[in-house]
């Protein structure tokens, strides 16, 4: 922690600007990144079964995909246990207390996460 800065308990933090991380070793290196084979590209591009997609419960213009169908597709293309998903929280969770036009109190939570999908060589 820098001198002169006080640590604010998480539940009392107000919204803060997102701070971008500097270049790290985990960022994509397009020179060394392997490309998918034509067979893998074809399998990934196949449509998912209709039962895998459902309307979003609260957003009329969005759909949801059941996660197990994504997992099964990745297992088919890359093999069981041959792929990894890692998620990092890029910034602290922030809260903002607001009041709606109807006068109701509301708490908004914001988090920025980075997800990395890798297929080890």
Phi, psi and omega per residue, in radians:
X1 nan 2.401 -3.128
X2 -1.280 2.639 3.099
X3 -1.098 2.473 3.085
X4 1.497 -0.073 3.123
X5 -1.865 2.327 3.096
X6 -1.688 2.511 3.078
X7 -1.394 2.198 -3.135
X8 -1.735 2.248 3.104
X9 -0.953 2.490 -3.060
X10 -0.918 -0.733 -3.065
X11 -1.214 -0.216 -3.123
X12 -1.900 0.043 -3.131
X13 -1.247 2.413 3.022
X14 -1.637 2.908 -3.103
X15 -0.977 2.369 3.138
X16 -2.172 2.677 3.076
X17 -1.140 2.571 3.130
X18 -1.290 2.254 3.101
X19 -1.704 2.139 3.131
X20 -1.373 2.372 3.084
X21 -1.305 2.628 3.067
X22 -1.318 2.979 -3.119
X23 -0.932 2.314 3.105
X24 -2.191 2.942 -3.134
X25 -1.193 -0.281 -3.119
X26 -1.474 -0.110 -3.127
X27 -1.253 2.726 -3.120
X28 -1.091 2.356 3.024
X29 -1.994 1.742 -3.034
X30 -1.114 -0.380 3.136
X31 -1.274 -0.593 -3.098
X32 -1.803 -0.117 -3.100
X33 -1.235 2.302 3.121
X34 -1.444 2.617 3.114
X35 -1.720 2.795 3.112
X36 -1.327 2.608 3.075
X37 -1.280 2.817 3.074
X38 -0.998 -0.625 3.117
X39 -1.152 -0.738 3.114
X40 -1.134 -0.750 3.111
X41 -1.060 -0.735 3.140
X42 -1.121 -0.743 -3.115
X43 -1.187 -0.717 3.114
X44 -1.103 -0.639 -3.067
X45 -1.353 -0.205 3.136
X46 -1.091 2.491 3.113
X47 -1.121 2.544 3.035
X48 -1.331 2.736 3.102
X49 -1.074 2.590 -3.114
X50 -0.974 -0.577 -3.108
X51 -1.254 -0.159 3.135
X52 -1.430 -0.302 -3.064
X53 -1.995 2.322 -3.140
X54 -2.371 2.710 3.061
X55 -1.099 2.527 3.077
X56 -1.141 2.417 -3.066
X57 -1.137 -0.456 -3.097
X58 -2.169 -0.241 -3.110
X59 -1.981 1.929 -3.066
X60 -1.088 -0.503 -3.062
X61 -1.634 0.131 -3.114
X62 -2.109 2.785 3.046
X63 -2.179 2.836 3.050
X64 -2.095 2.639 3.079
X65 -2.036 2.234 3.113
X66 -1.170 2.231 -3.027
X67 -1.009 -0.591 -3.101
X68 -1.092 -0.551 3.121
X69 -1.214 -0.626 3.074
X70 -1.170 -0.793 3.112
X71 -1.026 -0.801 3.134
X72 -1.079 -0.711 3.139
X73 -1.133 -0.778 3.126
X74 -1.115 -0.654 3.067
X75 -1.120 -0.684 3.123
X76 -1.127 -0.715 -3.054
X77 -1.386 -0.786 -3.009
X78 -1.876 -0.308 -3.110
X79 1.815 2.602 3.138
X80 -1.155 2.237 3.127
X81 1.328 0.127 -3.088
X82 -1.752 0.121 3.123
X83 -2.398 2.722 -3.063
X84 -2.373 2.410 3.006
X85 -2.062 2.200 3.128
X86 -2.160 2.304 3.130
X87 -2.068 2.249 3.103
X88 -2.037 2.379 3.034
X89 -1.372 1.997 -3.042
X90 -1.415 -0.358 3.138
X91 -2.616 2.804 3.112
X92 -1.144 2.666 3.060
X93 -1.208 2.256 -3.134
X94 -1.991 2.694 3.096
X95 -2.212 2.560 3.060
X96 -2.326 2.187 3.089
X97 -1.611 2.148 -3.135
X98 -2.301 2.969 3.055
X99 -2.148 2.299 -3.133
X100 -1.304 2.951 3.084
X101 -1.057 -0.453 3.126
X102 -1.455 -0.011 3.091
X103 1.570 0.110 -3.139
X104 -1.536 2.446 3.092
X105 -1.320 2.547 -3.099
X106 -2.514 2.475 3.069
X107 -2.017 2.196 3.100
X108 -1.842 2.294 3.105
X109 -1.921 2.409 3.131
X110 -2.296 2.360 3.043
X111 -2.458 2.509 3.064
X112 -2.002 2.144 -3.127
X113 -2.171 2.623 3.091
X114 -2.057 2.230 3.111
X115 -1.968 2.291 -3.136
X116 -2.052 2.185 3.089
X117 -1.845 2.175 3.132
X118 -2.297 2.605 3.019
X119 -2.113 1.791 -3.112
X120 -1.011 2.521 -3.118
X121 -1.302 nan nan
